[in-house]
Amino acid sequence: MLKIGIVGLPNVGKSTLFNALTKASVPAENYPFCTIDPSVGIVGVPDARLEKLSTLSRSAKTIPAAIEFVDIAGLVKGAAEGQGLGNQFLTHIRETDAILQVVRFFDDPNVLHVEENVEPYRDMEIINLELVLADAEQVRKRRDKLAGDLRSGDKKAIIEDAALTKLERAFSMGTFALHAALTDDEKKSVAHLNLLTMKPVLYALNQKNGGHNLDELVDGRAERAYELIKSLDARFVMVDAATERELNDVADSDRQGFRQELGVNEDGLAGLIRGAYDTLGLISFFTTGEDETRAWTVPAGSAAPVAGAAIHHDFMEKFIRAEVVSTDDLLAAGSWIAAREAAKVRTEGKDYIVQDGDVVIFLHG
């Protein structure tokens, strides 16, 4: 299951966004450090295709793909050296696949800011620097432990030490491990460290309905934030965490109407999850039948046996072939039999690259 750690300065909307995502109830009061234990929530990935396929197949169960979100206590300047409470939870971020950094993107004198004024560029730099400093300490400790293996000429240790040297150089310039120009072998050699700055980052720019949102103000703050995100080769999504949290209490059938009344036309949470998939290079394929319709998540570019392994190892190890049809073609045909008669169902071999939206039946020995 995909696992994403939510980080940011205290009081920028992390826990509110977590509540909106998970419909959970963790403290989100208007003061720093209200989240002192990491909260975990499992979120079903919204996908209209899944519901349509389930209806078509009259499935007894509908199982979406899932993402595990971990809400981390607010990080502050100096967290890597023990300031605040966030440093206690850096280990929880190490266990995630990606980082969702929540950044306040609105002015409101009634909402406190730990740095006293709102400047997203600075806020992102603070968090990024703390992640770099934490990784730098991790690398320093690892180099100390490698000393003996290096003296004995261990080949694996030599490759890892070369990677650690590159990382130290990158960290000294405030650069993420992700951009340290490691070779594939070097990346493998340091994978066990679970470096924070090796993880892809998605920025959630948190707006406020009716507030002074920075993308509407012409004062340079929004532009500086966009430029920084672009320089990091990262992505961002706009979200109104407070509004999304309020909409959790609205019936599904009424939600779009409430969005329009509030002037929030886009589903911010669906956009955030799509952004997470794009950031990590993931796609969804489906299996469907009377028992269940289910979405599966795999990396884009996965060959059929690798995608099948998401369901069961036998589908990779004993793969024979796959029967494949696109969701659109299956829905248009009205049934698997009709899709086959219309020549929309294809038989694919082990080299077939599974596409987003494929409906697949795997055959194995």
C-alpha positions in Angstrom: 0.0 0.0 0.0 1.2 3.5 -0.9 2.3 5.4 2.2 2.5 9.2 2.3 3.8 11.4 5.2 2.2 14.8 5.7 4.7 17.4 6.9 4.8 21.1 7.3 5.3 23.9 9.8 3.0 23.8 12.8 -0.5 25.2 12.2 -0.5 25.3 8.4 -3.4 23.0 8.0 -1.8 19.5 8.1 -4.2 17.9 10.6 -7.2 19.7 9.0 -6.1 18.2 5.7 -5.6 14.8 7.3 -9.1 15.0 8.8 -10.5 15.9 5.4 -8.7 13.0 3.7 -9.5 10.3 6.3 -12.7 11.7 7.9 -10.9 10.9 11.1 -10.8 13.1 14.2 -7.5 14.3 15.3 -6.9 17.6 17.0 -6.6 20.6 14.6 -6.9 23.6 16.9 -5.4 26.9 16.2 -2.1 26.5 17.9 1.2 24.8 17.2 2.1 21.2 18.3 -1.5 20.0 18.7 -0.5 16.8 17.0 2.0 15.1 19.3 1.5 11.5 18.1 1.6 10.5 14.4 -1.9 9.7 13.2 -2.5 7.2 10.5 -5.4 6.9 8.2 -6.2 4.7 5.2 -7.9 6.5 2.3 -9.7 4.9 -0.6 -8.6 6.4 -3.9 -11.6 8.0 -5.6 -12.1 6.7 -9.1 -15.4 7.0 -11.0 -14.3 4.1 -13.3 -14.3 1.7 -10.4 -18.0 2.4 -9.5 -19.0 2.1 -13.2 -17.3 -1.3 -13.6 -18.8 -2.6 -10.4 -22.3 -1.6 -11.6 -21.6 -3.3 -14.9 -20.5 -6.5 -13.3 -23.1 -6.4 -10.5 -20.2 -7.0 -8.1 -20.8 -8.0 -4.5 -17.9 -5.9 -3.4 -16.1 -2.8 -4.6 -12.6 -2.3 -3.4 -10.7 0.9 -4.3 -6.9 1.3 -4.3 -5.8 2.7 -1.0 -3.2 5.2 0.3 -2.0 5.3 3.9 -1.5 8.9 5.2 0.6 9.6 8.2 0.1 13.0 9.9 3.5 14.1 11.4 3.8 16.6 14.2 4.8 20.1 13.0 8.4 20.7 12.1 10.1 23.9 13.1 13.4 25.5 12.4 16.0 23.5 14.3 13.9 20.3 14.3 16.9 18.2 13.2 18.8 19.4 16.3 15.9 18.7 18.6 13.8 21.9 18.5 10.1 21.5 18.8 8.4 18.1 18.7 8.6 17.3 15.0 12.1 15.9 15.3 10.7 12.9 17.3 8.7 11.8 14.3 11.3 12.1 11.5 11.6 8.3 11.7 8.0 8.0 10.8 8.6 10.0 7.6 11.5 7.6 6.7 9.0 4.8 6.5 6.8 6.5 3.8 7.0 6.3 0.0 6.5 10.1 -0.5 6.2 13.3 1.4 3.2 15.7 1.2 4.3 19.1 2.4 1.5 21.3 3.4 2.2 25.0 2.9 0.0 27.9 4.0 -1.0 30.0 1.0 -3.3 32.6 2.5 -3.2 35.7 4.7 -5.4 35.8 7.8 -4.5 37.8 11.0 -6.8 35.5 13.0 -4.8 32.4 12.2 -1.4 32.2 13.9 1.8 31.5 12.0 4.8 30.1 13.8 7.1 32.5 11.8 4.7 35.4 12.5 4.2 36.2 8.8 3.2 34.2 5.7 6.0 33.5 3.2 5.6 30.1 1.5 9.1 30.2 -0.1 10.7 30.6 3.4 8.4 28.0 4.9 9.2 25.4 2.3 12.9 26.2 2.7 12.7 25.7 6.5 11.1 22.2 6.1 13.5 21.2 3.3 16.5 22.3 5.2 15.4 20.2 8.3 15.0 17.2 6.1 18.5 17.8 4.5 20.1 18.2 8.0 18.4 15.0 9.3 19.7 13.1 6.3 23.2 14.6 6.7 23.4 13.2 10.2 22.2 9.8 9.0 24.9 9.8 6.3 27.6 10.9 8.8 26.8 8.1 11.2 26.7 5.5 8.3 30.2 6.6 7.1 31.6 6.1 10.5 30.2 2.5 10.6 31.7 1.8 7.1 35.3 2.6 8.1 36.2 -1.0 9.0 34.7 -2.5 5.8 36.6 0.2 3.7 39.9 -0.7 5.2 39.3 -4.3 4.3 38.6 -3.4 0.7 35.0 -4.6 0.7 33.6 -3.8 -2.8 30.0 -3.1 -1.6 31.4 -0.7 1.0 33.4 1.1 -1.6 30.3 1.7 -3.8 28.3 2.8 -0.7 31.0 5.2 0.5 31.2 6.8 -3.0 27.4 7.4 -2.8 27.7 8.8 0.8 30.5 11.1 -0.4 28.2 12.5 -3.1 25.4 12.9 -0.6 27.5 14.8 1.8 28.6 17.1 -0.9 24.9 17.6 -2.0 23.7 18.2 1.6 26.5 20.8 2.2 24.8 22.8 -0.6 21.3 22.2 0.7 20.5 19.9 -2.1 18.2 16.9 -1.8 19.6 13.3 -2.1 17.1 13.0 -5.0 19.3 15.4 -7.0 22.7 14.2 -5.9 23.4 12.5 -9.3 23.8 9.0 -7.8 24.3 6.1 -10.2 21.7 3.2 -10.0 24.2 1.1 -8.1 24.9 3.9 -5.7 21.1 4.4 -5.1 20.8 0.7 -4.3 23.7 0.9 -1.9 22.1 3.6 0.2 18.4 2.5 -0.1 18.5 1.0 3.4 19.0 4.4 4.9 15.5 5.5 3.7 16.7 9.0 3.2 14.0 11.7 3.6 15.3 13.7 0.7 15.3 10.8 -1.6 11.5 10.6 -1.5 9.4 12.5 -4.0 7.7 15.6 -2.6 4.2 16.9 -3.5 3.4 20.4 -2.2 -0.2 21.1 -1.1 -0.7 24.9 -1.2 -3.4 25.4 1.4 -5.9 28.2 0.5 -8.8 29.5 2.5 -12.3 30.1 1.1 -13.0 33.8 1.4 -9.5 34.6 2.6 -6.7 36.5 1.0 -5.2 33.7 -1.1 -1.6 34.4 -2.3 -2.3 33.3 -5.9 -4.8 36.2 -6.1 -2.4 38.8 -4.6 0.2 40.5 -6.8 3.0 40.7 -4.2 5.5 38.1 -5.5 5.0 35.5 -2.7 3.1 33.1 -4.9 5.6 33.4 -7.7 8.5 32.8 -5.4 6.8 29.6 -4.2 6.1 28.4 -7.7 9.7 29.0 -8.8 11.1 27.1 -5.8 8.9 24.1 -6.5 9.9 24.1 -10.1 13.6 24.3 -9.2 13.1 21.2 -7.1 11.5 19.4 -10.1 8.4 18.8 -7.8 4.7 19.2 -8.3 2.0 21.1 -6.4 -1.7 21.0 -5.9 -4.1 23.7 -4.6 -6.3 22.6 -1.8 -8.7 24.3 0.7 -8.2 22.0 3.7 -10.8 23.6 5.9 -13.5 23.6 3.2 -12.8 19.9 2.3 -13.0 19.0 6.0 -16.4 20.8 6.3 -17.6 19.0 3.2 -17.0 15.6 4.9 -20.2 16.3 6.9 -22.3 16.9 3.7 -24.1 14.0 2.0 -22.4 12.9 -1.2 -25.4 13.9 -3.3 -25.3 17.4 -2.0 -21.5 17.9 -2.0 -21.1 19.4 -5.5 -23.9 21.9 -4.8 -22.2 23.0 -1.6 -18.9 23.3 -3.5 -20.5 25.7 -6.0 -22.0 27.8 -3.3 -18.6 28.1 -1.7 -17.0 28.9 -5.0 -14.8 25.7 -4.7 -15.5 24.0 -8.0 -12.7 21.4 -8.0 -12.6 18.4 -5.6 -9.3 19.3 -3.9 -8.8 15.9 -2.3 -9.3 14.0 -5.6 -6.8 16.5 -7.2 -4.4 15.8 -4.3 -4.5 12.1 -4.7 -4.1 12.4 -8.5 -1.1 14.6 -7.8 0.3 11.9 -5.5 -0.1 9.3 -8.3 1.6 11.6 -10.8 4.4 12.4 -8.4 5.1 8.7 -7.8 4.5 7.7 -11.4 1.7 5.3 -10.6 -1.3 4.0 -12.5 -4.4 2.0 -11.7 -5.7 -1.1 -13.5 -8.9 -3.1 -12.6 -10.2 -6.6 -12.1 -14.0 -7.0 -12.2 -16.5 -9.8 -11.8 -19.5 -10.9 -9.8 -17.5 -11.3 -6.6 -15.7 -8.0 -6.6 -14.5 -5.1 -8.7 -11.1 -3.9 -7.5 -8.5 -1.2 -8.4 -4.8 -2.1 -8.2 -1.9 0.4 -8.1 1.4 -0.3 -10.0 4.2 1.9 -11.3 3.7 3.2 -14.8 5.6 1.1 -17.3 4.9 -2.2 -15.5 4.9 -5.3 -17.7 1.9 -7.6 -17.3 3.6 -10.2 -15.0 4.8 -7.4 -12.7 1.4 -5.8 -12.6 -0.1 -9.3 -11.9 2.2 -9.7 -8.9 0.2 -6.9 -7.2 -2.6 -9.4 -7.0 -0.6 -12.6 -6.4 3.0 -13.7 -6.8 1.8 -16.6 -9.0 0.7 -14.1 -11.7 4.3 -13.1 -12.1 6.1 -16.4 -11.5 3.7 -18.6 -13.5 2.4 -16.0 -16.0 1.0 -17.4 -19.2 -1.0 -14.5 -20.7 -3.4 -11.7 -19.9 -6.7 -10.8 -21.4 -7.0 -7.0 -21.6 -9.7 -4.4 -22.4 -9.8 -0.7 -21.7 -12.4 0.5 -19.2 -14.0 2.7 -21.8 -14.3 -0.1 -24.3 -15.7 -2.5 -21.7 -18.3 0.0 -20.5 -19.3 0.9 -24.0 -19.7 -2.7 -25.0 -21.8 -3.5 -21.9 -20.2 -6.8 -21.0 -17.0 -8.8 -21.3 -18.7 -11.1 -23.9 -19.9 -8.2 -26.0 -16.4 -6.5 -25.8 -14.8 -9.8 -27.0 -17.3 -10.1 -29.9 -16.4 -6.5 -30.8 -12.7 -7.4 -30.9 -12.0 -5.1 -28.0 -10.5 -7.8 -25.7 -6.9 -8.5 -26.5 -4.6 -11.4 -25.6 -1.3 -10.0 -24.4 2.0 -11.7 -23.5 4.6 -11.0 -20.8 6.1 -8.0 -22.6 2.8 -6.1 -22.6 3.0 -2.8 -20.6 -0.2 -2.4 -18.6 -2.0 1.0 -19.2 -3.9 3.1 -16.8 -7.6 2.0 -16.9 -6.9 -1.5 -18.3 -9.3 -4.2 -17.1 -7.2 -7.4 -16.9 -7.7 -11.1 -16.4 -4.4 -12.9 -15.7 -3.9 -16.5 -16.7 -1.2 -18.5 -15.0 0.1 -22.0 -14.8 
